[in-house]
């Protein structure tokens, strides 16, 4: 005799998941090809993506696709990413979340304050990467001051974006089990929803 299967709750729609994974894949492509061109020690990455000529040619286009997909995500989720009073309380308790101990924490909505801050940080970094990347893409028509600034800003923004993505992957795959599955299958158990996004769970149930 087997136990009853846990009740599931819809968390992400199919289109939301498609946009998320397009953002993830194009970011990884842009980041890895960019790292290959940034450091000789990482030049071996270029061979993984077709060689130096291919990487130099397609890195900017992959980056543009990433920015476009991120823009679509921004348009869809911007209203849900506003930081409210409950989020500020949550931020004061973030250490508990980082250790996967959410007992007594302020209950999060569909996205918690950490996810919201990461979302907006990535949006700002994407703008910096886009502007500095265009300058580096067409250096012959750009003023020298712009070129010098882009040489500094582009790698710094890239390092910041990569660091945030590493943290995002860690939180989704290890620190908060079930988060990665939610973005793959689109559904979570009611227990997971109540534990990690209690306010969102109550709101979804009240609408039914």
GROMACS elastic network, one bead per residue, 0.5 to 0.9 nm:
[ bonds ]
;  ai    aj funct       b0    kb
    2     5     6  0.87814   500
    3     6     6  0.89292   500
    4     7     6  0.88008   500
    5     8     6  0.88335   500
    6   189     6  0.61905   500
    6   190     6  0.74211   500
    6   191     6  0.82508   500
    7   188     6  0.84284   500
    7   189     6  0.56963   500
    7   190     6  0.59151   500
    7   191     6  0.84035   500
    8   187     6  0.61373   500
    8   188     6  0.53844   500
    8   190     6  0.57604   500
    8   191     6  0.88265   500
    9   186     6  0.86310   500
    9   187     6  0.54151   500
    9   188     6  0.53359   500
    9   189     6  0.59154   500
    9   190     6  0.60846   500
    9   193     6  0.77055   500
    9   201     6  0.84337   500
    9   204     6  0.88582   500
   10    13     6  0.74914   500
   10   182     6  0.86836   500
   10   186     6  0.61307   500
   10   188     6  0.66339   500
   10   189     6  0.88565   500
   11   110     6  0.83053   500
   11   182     6  0.67195   500
   11   183     6  0.82089   500
   11   186     6  0.54932   500
   11   187     6  0.51378   500
   11   188     6  0.65603   500
   11   193     6  0.87863   500
   12    15     6  0.81766   500
   12    16     6  0.60119   500
   12    17     6  0.64287   500
   12   182     6  0.70743   500
   12   183     6  0.66425   500
   12   184     6  0.89359   500
   12   185     6  0.82533   500
   12   187     6  0.68018   500
   13    16     6  0.51835   500
   13    17     6  0.63375   500
   13    18     6  0.87331   500
   13   186     6  0.61480   500
   13   187     6  0.87978   500
   14    17     6  0.51813   500
   14    18     6  0.62348   500
   14    19     6  0.87629   500
   14   185     6  0.86044   500
   14   186     6  0.70080   500
   15    18     6  0.50295   500
   15    19     6  0.62339   500
   15    20     6  0.85554   500
   16    19     6  0.52544   500
   16    20     6  0.61409   500
   16    21     6  0.87249   500
   16    73     6  0.77788   500
   16    76     6  0.83280   500
   16   183     6  0.86136   500
   16   186     6  0.89151   500
   17    21     6  0.61782   500
   17    22     6  0.85318   500
   17   183     6  0.59158   500
   17   184     6  0.70480   500
   17   185     6  0.85631   500
   17   186     6  0.72679   500
   18    21     6  0.53227   500
   18    22     6  0.61429   500
   18    23     6  0.86020   500
   19    22     6  0.51264   500
   19    23     6  0.61699   500
   19    24     6  0.85935   500
   19    69     6  0.64156   500
   19    70     6  0.79605   500
   19    72     6  0.74205   500
   19    73     6  0.65363   500
   20    23     6  0.51576   500
   20    24     6  0.61811   500
   20    25     6  0.87203   500
   20    69     6  0.80788   500
   20    70     6  0.81846   500
   20    73     6  0.72524   500
   20   183     6  0.80402   500
   21    25     6  0.59417   500
   21    26     6  0.83503   500
   21   183     6  0.86098   500
   22    25     6  0.52442   500
   22    26     6  0.59994   500
   22    27     6  0.82619   500
   22    65     6  0.86378   500
   22    66     6  0.74557   500
   22    69     6  0.66263   500
   22    70     6  0.86893   500
   23    26     6  0.54263   500
   23    27     6  0.59041   500
   23    28     6  0.85503   500
   23    65     6  0.81825   500
   23    66     6  0.54546   500
   23    67     6  0.79515   500
   23    68     6  0.85747   500
   23    69     6  0.55017   500
   23    70     6  0.59153   500
   23    73     6  0.83082   500
   24    27     6  0.52005   500
   24    28     6  0.62173   500
   24    29     6  0.87208   500
   24    66     6  0.80356   500
   24   165     6  0.88723   500
   25    28     6  0.51982   500
   25    29     6  0.62715   500
   25    30     6  0.86917   500
   25    66     6  0.81604   500
   26    29     6  0.50316   500
   26    30     6  0.60947   500
   26    31     6  0.84181   500
   26    62     6  0.59215   500
   26    63     6  0.67984   500
   26    64     6  0.88144   500
   26    65     6  0.66239   500
   26    67     6  0.87451   500
   26    69     6  0.84937   500
   27    30     6  0.51365   500
   27    31     6  0.58959   500
   27    32     6  0.84545   500
   27    62     6  0.78555   500
   27    63     6  0.69630   500
   27    65     6  0.87340   500
   27    66     6  0.56699   500
   27    67     6  0.85527   500
   27   162     6  0.88338   500
   28    31     6  0.50553   500
   28    32     6  0.59526   500
   28    33     6  0.83776   500
   28   162     6  0.87411   500
   29    32     6  0.53921   500
   29    33     6  0.60327   500
   29    34     6  0.82111   500
   29    49     6  0.86468   500
   29    59     6  0.76170   500
   29    62     6  0.66774   500
   29    63     6  0.78927   500
   29    66     6  0.89532   500
   30    33     6  0.54044   500
   30    34     6  0.57908   500
   30    35     6  0.84553   500
   30    58     6  0.88422   500
   30    59     6  0.57124   500
   30    60     6  0.75807   500
   30    61     6  0.86016   500
   30    62     6  0.56974   500
   30    63     6  0.52001   500
   30    64     6  0.89532   500
   30    66     6  0.77757   500
   31    34     6  0.50608   500
   31    35     6  0.60796   500
   31    36     6  0.86426   500
   31    59     6  0.87277   500
   31    63     6  0.83845   500
   31   158     6  0.71934   500
   31   159     6  0.88986   500
   31   161     6  0.88555   500
   31   162     6  0.72503   500
   32    35     6  0.50764   500
   32    36     6  0.62539   500
   32    37     6  0.88726   500
   32    42     6  0.89093   500
   32    45     6  0.69104   500
   32    46     6  0.83067   500
   32    49     6  0.89884   500
   33    36     6  0.50147   500
   33    37     6  0.65514   500
   33    38     6  0.86942   500
   33    43     6  0.88298   500
   33    45     6  0.68707   500
   33    46     6  0.63556   500
   33    49     6  0.74572   500
   33    55     6  0.60234   500
   33    56     6  0.80544   500
   33    58     6  0.87317   500
   33    59     6  0.60881   500
   34    37     6  0.52817   500
   34    38     6  0.60910   500
   34    39     6  0.89437   500
   34    55     6  0.83041   500
   34    56     6  0.87156   500
   34    59     6  0.68269   500
   34   155     6  0.86334   500
   34   158     6  0.84865   500
   35    39     6  0.63333   500
   35    42     6  0.63407   500
   35    43     6  0.76885   500
   35    45     6  0.78282   500
   35    46     6  0.89239   500
   35   155     6  0.87616   500
   35   158     6  0.89430   500
   36    39     6  0.60479   500
   36    40     6  0.71645   500
   36    41     6  0.80113   500
   36    44     6  0.68290   500
   36    45     6  0.53092   500
   36    46     6  0.55776   500
   36    52     6  0.84858   500
   36    55     6  0.83075   500
   37    40     6  0.72740   500
   37    42     6  0.76127   500
   37    43     6  0.63551   500
   37    45     6  0.88192   500
   37    46     6  0.77706   500
   37    52     6  0.81265   500
   37    55     6  0.81455   500
   37    56     6  0.77661   500
   38    41     6  0.88680   500
   38    42     6  0.76142   500
   38    43     6  0.80169   500
   38   155     6  0.78179   500
   39    42     6  0.53263   500
   39    43     6  0.63781   500
   40    44     6  0.80767   500
   41    44     6  0.73281   500
   42    45     6  0.58220   500
   42    46     6  0.80271   500
   43    46     6  0.55777   500
   43    47     6  0.77822   500
   43    52     6  0.82081   500
   44    47     6  0.56601   500
   44    48     6  0.73261   500
   44    51     6  0.87842   500
   45    48     6  0.52846   500
   45    49     6  0.69719   500
   45    51     6  0.83906   500
   46    49     6  0.53330   500
   46    50     6  0.64379   500
   46    52     6  0.54440   500
   46    53     6  0.87292   500
   46    54     6  0.82244   500
   46    55     6  0.62117   500
   47    50     6  0.52418   500
   47    52     6  0.70348   500
   47    55     6  0.87021   500
   48    51     6  0.70776   500
   49    52     6  0.83208   500
   49    54     6  0.73328   500
   49    55     6  0.65184   500
   50    53     6  0.78751   500
   50    54     6  0.56958   500
   50    55     6  0.68260   500
   51    54     6  0.55285   500
   51    55     6  0.61607   500
   51    56     6  0.87235   500
   52    55     6  0.50864   500
   52    56     6  0.61135   500
   52    57     6  0.85579   500
   53    56     6  0.52824   500
   53    57     6  0.62181   500
   53    58     6  0.86661   500
   54    57     6  0.51396   500
   54    58     6  0.60184   500
   54    59     6  0.81659   500
   55    58     6  0.53519   500
   55    59     6  0.55157   500
   55    60     6  0.88558   500
   56    59     6  0.57083   500
   56    60     6  0.76522   500
   57    60     6  0.69772   500
   57    61     6  0.77691   500
   58    61     6  0.51605   500
   58    62     6  0.60684   500
   58    63     6  0.85033   500
   59    62     6  0.51871   500
   59    63     6  0.61374   500
   59    64     6  0.86716   500
   60    63     6  0.50072   500
   60    64     6  0.61687   500
   60    65     6  0.86841   500
   60   133     6  0.74942   500
   60   134     6  0.82384   500
   60   137     6  0.74423   500
   61    64     6  0.50006   500
   61    65     6  0.62410   500
   61    66     6  0.85965   500
   62    65     6  0.51220   500
   62    66     6  0.62703   500
   62    67     6  0.87894   500
   63    67     6  0.62818   500
   63    68     6  0.86286   500
   63   129     6  0.86795   500
   63   130     6  0.78550   500
   63   133     6  0.86877   500
   64    67     6  0.50894   500
   64    68     6  0.61269   500
   64    69     6  0.85979   500
   64   130     6  0.75616   500
   65    68     6  0.50536   500
   65    69     6  0.61214   500
   65    70     6  0.84671   500
   66    69     6  0.51968   500
   66    70     6  0.60310   500
   66    71     6  0.84769   500
   66   126     6  0.87695   500
   67    70     6  0.50060   500
   67    71     6  0.60445   500
   67    72     6  0.87072   500
   67   123     6  0.88227   500
   67   126     6  0.65580   500
   67   127     6  0.81067   500
   67   130     6  0.74459   500
   68    72     6  0.64304   500
   68    73     6  0.87704   500
   69    72     6  0.50570   500
   69    73     6  0.63216   500
   69    74     6  0.85834   500
   70    74     6  0.60162   500
   70    75     6  0.85780   500
   70   122     6  0.89741   500
   70   123     6  0.75815   500
   70   126     6  0.83328   500
   71    75     6  0.61674   500
   71    76     6  0.86448   500
   71   123     6  0.83110   500
   72    75     6  0.51410   500
   72    76     6  0.63346   500
   72    77     6  0.87040   500
   73    76     6  0.51411   500
   73    77     6  0.60131   500
   73    78     6  0.79404   500
   74    77     6  0.53209   500
   74    78     6  0.52009   500
   74    79     6  0.88271   500
   74   119     6  0.84585   500
   74   120     6  0.89122   500
   74   123     6  0.78780   500
   75    78     6  0.57887   500
   75    79     6  0.83131   500
   76    79     6  0.77437   500
   76    80     6  0.84623   500
   77    80     6  0.52604   500
   77    81     6  0.62309   500
   78    81     6  0.51094   500
   78    82     6  0.69783   500
   78   119     6  0.89950   500
   78   120     6  0.88746   500
   79    82     6  0.59028   500
   80    83     6  0.85835   500
   80   109     6  0.87714   500
   80   110     6  0.75895   500
   80   111     6  0.74108   500
   80   116     6  0.84705   500
   81   111     6  0.70737   500
   81   112     6  0.86547   500
   81   113     6  0.82549   500
   81   115     6  0.82303   500
   81   116     6  0.51552   500
   81   117     6  0.82251   500
   81   119     6  0.76311   500
   81   120     6  0.80638   500
   82   113     6  0.88439   500
   82   116     6  0.72377   500
   83    86     6  0.80527   500
   83    87     6  0.57477   500
   83    88     6  0.72773   500
   83   112     6  0.88370   500
   83   113     6  0.65627   500
   83   116     6  0.70393   500
   83   117     6  0.82195   500
   84    87     6  0.52304   500
   84    88     6  0.65783   500
   84   113     6  0.85469   500
   85    88     6  0.52020   500
   85    89     6  0.65849   500
   85    90     6  0.87446   500
   86    89     6  0.51679   500
   86    90     6  0.62095   500
   86    91     6  0.87365   500
   86   106     6  0.65492   500
   86   107     6  0.75877   500
   86   108     6  0.73842   500
   86   109     6  0.87574   500
   86   113     6  0.85369   500
   87    91     6  0.61491   500
   87    92     6  0.87642   500
   87   106     6  0.77953   500
   87   107     6  0.86216   500
   87   108     6  0.70835   500
   87   109     6  0.85718   500
   87   112     6  0.67488   500
   87   114     6  0.84773   500
   88    91     6  0.50876   500
   88    92     6  0.66241   500
   88   113     6  0.72737   500
   89    92     6  0.52942   500
   89    93     6  0.68350   500
   89   105     6  0.83992   500
   89   106     6  0.63812   500
   90    93     6  0.51616   500
   90    94     6  0.61982   500
   90    97     6  0.88971   500
   90   105     6  0.66002   500
   90   106     6  0.52947   500
   90   107     6  0.75239   500
   90   108     6  0.74741   500
   90   112     6  0.77181   500
   90   113     6  0.65750   500
   90   114     6  0.84939   500
   91    95     6  0.84527   500
   91   112     6  0.88986   500
   91   113     6  0.63427   500
   91   114     6  0.71600   500
   92    95     6  0.79249   500
   93    96     6  0.58386   500
   93    97     6  0.70831   500
   93   102     6  0.86152   500
   93   105     6  0.64954   500
   93   106     6  0.79056   500
   94    97     6  0.50338   500
   94    98     6  0.62353   500
   94    99     6  0.88031   500
   94   102     6  0.89109   500
   94   105     6  0.86285   500
   94   113     6  0.88190   500
   94   114     6  0.78053   500
   95    98     6  0.50732   500
   95    99     6  0.64879   500
   95   100     6  0.87160   500
   95   101     6  0.85414   500
   96    99     6  0.52798   500
   96   100     6  0.62425   500
   96   102     6  0.57574   500
   96   103     6  0.79831   500
   96   105     6  0.78079   500
   97   101     6  0.55849   500
   97   102     6  0.54617   500
   97   103     6  0.89789   500
   97   105     6  0.81802   500
   97   175     6  0.85753   500
   97   176     6  0.85862   500
   98   101     6  0.75642   500
   98   102     6  0.88663   500
   98   171     6  0.78821   500
   98   175     6  0.69297   500
   98   176     6  0.85679   500
   99   102     6  0.83021   500
   99   175     6  0.70779   500
   99   176     6  0.89686   500
  100   175     6  0.61376   500
  100   176     6  0.63979   500
  101   104     6  0.88039   500
  101   105     6  0.85869   500
  102   105     6  0.53199   500
  102   106     6  0.84956   500
  102   107     6  0.88327   500
  102   195     6  0.73809   500
  102   196     6  0.73936   500
  103   106     6  0.89902   500
  103   195     6  0.84816   500
  104   107     6  0.84252   500
  105   108     6  0.86061   500
  106   198     6  0.89189   500
  106   199     6  0.89828   500
  107   112     6  0.83502   500
  107   194     6  0.86590   500
  107   195     6  0.83196   500
  107   196     6  0.73087   500
  107   197     6  0.60375   500
  107   198     6  0.52483   500
  107   199     6  0.55242   500
  107   200     6  0.83734   500
  108   111     6  0.65370   500
  108   113     6  0.75497   500
  108   196     6  0.68720   500
  108   198     6  0.60117   500
  108   199     6  0.55214   500
  108   200     6  0.67233   500
  109   112     6  0.60695   500
  109   113     6  0.87920   500
  109   196     6  0.88957   500
  109   197     6  0.54495   500
  109   198     6  0.68295   500
  109   201     6  0.77774   500
  109   203     6  0.84607   500
  110   197     6  0.61042   500
  110   198     6  0.85779   500
  110   199     6  0.75798   500
  110   201     6  0.78718   500
  111   114     6  0.80870   500
  111   115     6  0.60017   500
  111   116     6  0.65326   500
  111   197     6  0.73378   500
  111   200     6  0.81934   500
  112   115     6  0.54038   500
  112   116     6  0.63398   500
  112   117     6  0.88183   500
  112   196     6  0.84915   500
  112   197     6  0.73379   500
  113   117     6  0.61215   500
  113   118     6  0.85623   500
  114   117     6  0.51952   500
  114   118     6  0.62043   500
  114   119     6  0.85533   500
  115   118     6  0.51220   500
  115   119     6  0.60707   500
  115   120     6  0.87772   500
  115   168     6  0.83142   500
  116   119     6  0.50005   500
  116   120     6  0.63516   500
  116   121     6  0.85333   500
  117   120     6  0.53265   500
  117   121     6  0.60105   500
  117   122     6  0.85236   500
  118   121     6  0.50255   500
  118   122     6  0.60283   500
  118   123     6  0.85029   500
  118   164     6  0.68721   500
  118   165     6  0.87226   500
  118   168     6  0.81182   500
  119   122     6  0.53145   500
  119   123     6  0.62832   500
  119   124     6  0.88773   500
  120   124     6  0.62653   500
  120   125     6  0.85761   500
  121   124     6  0.52350   500
  121   125     6  0.61546   500
  121   126     6  0.84914   500
  121   160     6  0.89974   500
  121   161     6  0.81055   500
  121   164     6  0.84064   500
  122   126     6  0.58855   500
  122   127     6  0.86068   500
  122   160     6  0.85166   500
  122   161     6  0.61149   500
  122   164     6  0.76154   500
  122   165     6  0.87370   500
  123   126     6  0.50717   500
  123   127     6  0.64376   500
  123   128     6  0.88655   500
  124   127     6  0.52335   500
  124   128     6  0.64745   500
  124   129     6  0.87200   500
  125   128     6  0.50306   500
  125   129     6  0.60720   500
  125   130     6  0.85045   500
  125   157     6  0.55907   500
  125   158     6  0.75343   500
  125   160     6  0.74836   500
  125   161     6  0.64050   500
  126   130     6  0.59978   500
  126   131     6  0.86019   500
  126   157     6  0.78632   500
  126   158     6  0.85011   500
  126   161     6  0.78783   500
  127   130     6  0.50479   500
  127   131     6  0.61559   500
  127   132     6  0.84632   500
  128   131     6  0.53572   500
  128   132     6  0.59839   500
  128   133     6  0.80764   500
  128   150     6  0.89557   500
  128   153     6  0.72371   500
  128   154     6  0.70241   500
  128   157     6  0.65842   500
  128   158     6  0.89688   500
  129   132     6  0.53254   500
  129   133     6  0.55393   500
  129   134     6  0.83626   500
  129   150     6  0.87882   500
  129   153     6  0.76727   500
  129   154     6  0.54731   500
  129   155     6  0.83134   500
  129   157     6  0.62133   500
  129   158     6  0.69002   500
  130   133     6  0.50223   500
  130   134     6  0.61135   500
  130   135     6  0.86748   500
  130   154     6  0.85014   500
  131   134     6  0.53741   500
  131   135     6  0.65115   500
  131   136     6  0.88832   500
  131   150     6  0.80699   500
  131   154     6  0.85978   500
  132   135     6  0.51324   500
  132   136     6  0.63182   500
  132   137     6  0.85888   500
  132   146     6  0.82194   500
  132   147     6  0.81140   500
  132   149     6  0.77901   500
  132   151     6  0.76058   500
  132   152     6  0.88726   500
  132   153     6  0.66524   500
  132   154     6  0.55378   500
  133   136     6  0.50677   500
  133   137     6  0.59707   500
  133   138     6  0.86983   500
  133   150     6  0.71869   500
  133   151     6  0.89518   500
  133   154     6  0.65417   500
  134   138     6  0.62790   500
  134   139     6  0.83349   500
  134   150     6  0.89243   500
  135   138     6  0.54174   500
  135   139     6  0.56480   500
  135   140     6  0.89346   500
  135   141     6  0.83940   500
  135   142     6  0.63705   500
  135   146     6  0.70270   500
  135   147     6  0.63012   500
  135   150     6  0.65677   500
  136   139     6  0.51913   500
  136   140     6  0.89198   500
  136   142     6  0.84996   500
  136   147     6  0.66005   500
  136   150     6  0.66498   500
  136   151     6  0.74186   500
  136   154     6  0.87267   500
  137   140     6  0.88342   500
  138   141     6  0.60334   500
  138   142     6  0.68143   500
  139   142     6  0.51224   500
  139   143     6  0.79321   500
  139   144     6  0.83751   500
  139   146     6  0.87748   500
  139   147     6  0.64933   500
  140   143     6  0.82350   500
  142   145     6  0.82744   500
  142   146     6  0.63959   500
  142   147     6  0.65469   500
  143   146     6  0.53566   500
  143   147     6  0.64619   500
  143   148     6  0.88933   500
  144   147     6  0.50516   500
  144   148     6  0.62256   500
  144   149     6  0.86098   500
  145   148     6  0.52442   500
  145   149     6  0.61987   500
  145   150     6  0.85750   500
  146   149     6  0.51450   500
  146   150     6  0.60409   500
  146   151     6  0.86257   500
  147   150     6  0.50744   500
  147   151     6  0.62048   500
  147   152     6  0.88503   500
  148   151     6  0.52250   500
  148   152     6  0.66994   500
  148   153     6  0.88132   500
  149   152     6  0.53345   500
  149   153     6  0.60279   500
  149   154     6  0.84101   500
  150   154     6  0.55690   500
  150   155     6  0.85139   500
  151   154     6  0.59147   500
  151   155     6  0.71483   500
  152   155     6  0.62827   500
  152   156     6  0.65604   500
  152   157     6  0.88349   500
  153   156     6  0.52411   500
  153   157     6  0.59275   500
  153   158     6  0.84167   500
  154   157     6  0.53221   500
  154   158     6  0.61124   500
  154   159     6  0.86959   500
  155   159     6  0.60674   500
  155   160     6  0.85568   500
  156   159     6  0.51681   500
  156   160     6  0.62750   500
  156   161     6  0.86676   500
  157   160     6  0.50852   500
  157   161     6  0.61394   500
  157   162     6  0.85878   500
  158   161     6  0.50639   500
  158   162     6  0.60563   500
  158   163     6  0.84936   500
  159   162     6  0.51388   500
  159   163     6  0.60864   500
  159   164     6  0.86616   500
  160   163     6  0.51451   500
  160   164     6  0.63212   500
  160   165     6  0.87327   500
  161   164     6  0.51962   500
  161   165     6  0.62626   500
  161   166     6  0.87234   500
  162   165     6  0.50562   500
  162   166     6  0.61795   500
  162   167     6  0.86421   500
  163   166     6  0.51743   500
  163   167     6  0.63236   500
  163   168     6  0.86078   500
  164   167     6  0.50832   500
  164   168     6  0.60637   500
  164   169     6  0.86573   500
  165   169     6  0.60936   500
  165   170     6  0.84880   500
  166   169     6  0.51758   500
  166   170     6  0.61785   500
  166   171     6  0.86584   500
  167   170     6  0.50608   500
  167   171     6  0.61324   500
  167   172     6  0.85358   500
  168   171     6  0.52446   500
  168   172     6  0.61070   500
  168   173     6  0.84456   500
  169   172     6  0.51359   500
  169   173     6  0.57769   500
  169   174     6  0.79277   500
  169   180     6  0.83295   500
  170   173     6  0.53274   500
  170   174     6  0.53926   500
  170   175     6  0.63124   500
  170   176     6  0.84647   500
  171   174     6  0.56676   500
  171   176     6  0.56424   500
  171   177     6  0.82151   500
  171   179     6  0.80007   500
  171   180     6  0.89204   500
  172   175     6  0.64873   500
  172   176     6  0.56552   500
  172   177     6  0.66973   500
  172   178     6  0.73841   500
  172   180     6  0.51327   500
  172   181     6  0.86328   500
  173   176     6  0.66917   500
  173   177     6  0.61039   500
  173   178     6  0.75610   500
  173   179     6  0.67560   500
  173   180     6  0.56051   500
  173   181     6  0.85535   500
  174   177     6  0.57726   500
  174   178     6  0.88383   500
  174   179     6  0.88667   500
  174   180     6  0.89383   500
  176   179     6  0.60860   500
  176   180     6  0.85610   500
  176   196     6  0.85785   500
  177   180     6  0.72752   500
  177   181     6  0.81850   500
  177   192     6  0.89660   500
  178   181     6  0.51331   500
  178   182     6  0.62515   500
  178   188     6  0.72042   500
  178   189     6  0.87507   500
  178   192     6  0.74050   500
  179   182     6  0.51594   500
  179   183     6  0.68036   500
  179   184     6  0.89575   500
  179   188     6  0.82259   500
  179   192     6  0.89440   500
  180   183     6  0.53539   500
  180   184     6  0.64114   500
  180   185     6  0.87463   500
  181   185     6  0.58001   500
  181   186     6  0.73306   500
  181   187     6  0.76431   500
  181   188     6  0.76281   500
  182   185     6  0.54713   500
  182   187     6  0.51787   500
  182   188     6  0.56822   500
  183   186     6  0.53336   500
  183   187     6  0.78488   500
  184   187     6  0.83266   500
  185   188     6  0.82585   500
  188   191     6  0.82000   500
  188   192     6  0.63600   500
  188   193     6  0.66253   500
  189   192     6  0.52304   500
  189   193     6  0.63200   500
  189   194     6  0.86994   500
  190   194     6  0.60672   500
  190   195     6  0.84941   500
  190   201     6  0.78316   500
  191   194     6  0.52487   500
  191   195     6  0.61151   500
  191   196     6  0.86394   500
  192   195     6  0.51562   500
  192   196     6  0.60407   500
  192   197     6  0.78102   500
  192   198     6  0.88290   500
  193   196     6  0.55157   500
  193   197     6  0.51811   500
  193   198     6  0.60130   500
  193   199     6  0.89177   500
  193   200     6  0.77435   500
  193   201     6  0.58112   500
  194   197     6  0.57031   500
  194   199     6  0.78057   500
  194   200     6  0.83007   500
  194   201     6  0.60623   500
  194   202     6  0.80720   500
  195   198     6  0.60284   500
  196   199     6  0.89814   500
  197   200     6  0.54132   500
  197   201     6  0.62454   500
  197   202     6  0.88632   500
  198   201     6  0.50380   500
  198   202     6  0.62823   500
  198   203     6  0.86454   500
  199   202     6  0.52398   500
  199   203     6  0.62471   500
  199   204     6  0.87320   500
  200   203     6  0.50659   500
  200   204     6  0.61905   500
  200   205     6  0.86492   500
  201   204     6  0.52130   500
  201   205     6  0.62503   500
  201   206     6  0.86576   500
  202   205     6  0.51544   500
  202   206     6  0.61300   500
  202   207     6  0.87752   500
  203   206     6  0.51502   500
  203   207     6  0.64541   500
  204   207     6  0.53520   500
  204   208     6  0.67508   500
  205   208     6  0.53242   500
